[in-house]
Amino acid sequence: MIIYPTLEIHNGKCVSLTRGRLDEPVIWHVDPVETARSFARAGAQWMHVTDIDALAGEGGNNDLIEEMIRAAGIPIQLGGGFRSRDMVGHWIDKGAGRIVVGTMAAHDPDLLRELAKYYPDQIVLAVDVYNGAVMTEGWRSQSAFVPEDYVKAFEDSPLAGVIVTDIDADIADTEGSLGVISGLAAETRHPVIARGTVRSIDDVARLKYVPNIAGTLIGRALMSKDIDLEEALALAAAEKEPTAEFQ
């Protein structure tokens, strides 16, 4: 299982959002570029970056993210407000390892399918779920899509993976609820990357035993030092222990 240490960038700073709200960011007083380098030094294979300003349609952190791509030493999976073919192509040309697409897929599913074919294994579908529906526009709008049907609509596209966020679990701020994510993982052949479920090292251990969970994003728990990245990486890379079969 791949651990994706995660940075959310807002106004040039590393932040964590509570319930997706921009008006209450938790600001981490760390250097984004050096933090990206530290992830690589710890042994991470990938990292994830979300440009919160681009996601909100309020410009972006282009220069900083370009510097992070150049300096990180590991490929970056980049999300945040991708609405056009040109924007996707621009950031792949700039060196982003993968592009995460959410709202675009709901508004123009054919464009997502075309992008997945043109950039095979570089496009990741983001599926944010709240109250049994797929959310768009950075969690602000509820679509008419049922998550299971939504994921199946892109089953034949060569996606690099599907990031599934259980917004209910994020809002409740309890231990990671795997119900929604494990259910969707069972409905797709694409590798599923869990988001919003890891608050402790025990949550990493649980995820390893969910079929078709290929990875997890960890942001706030790393920034707050509730999880040590090297420990999480070692646990994720370890062989699964045998599970007893019950008659």
Secondary structure, DSSP 8 states (H G I E B T S, - for coil): -EEEEEEEEETTEEEEEETTEEEEEEEE-S-HHHHHHHHHHHT-S-EEEEEHHHHTTS---HHHHHHHHHHSSS-EEEES---SHHHHHHHHHTT-SEEEESHHHHH-HHHHHHHHHHSTT-EEEEEEEETTEEEETTTTEE-S--HHHHHHTTTTS--SEEEEEEHHHHHHTSS---HHHHHHHTT-SS-EEEES--SSHHHHHHHTTSTTEEEEEE-HHHHTTSS-HHHHHHHHHS---------
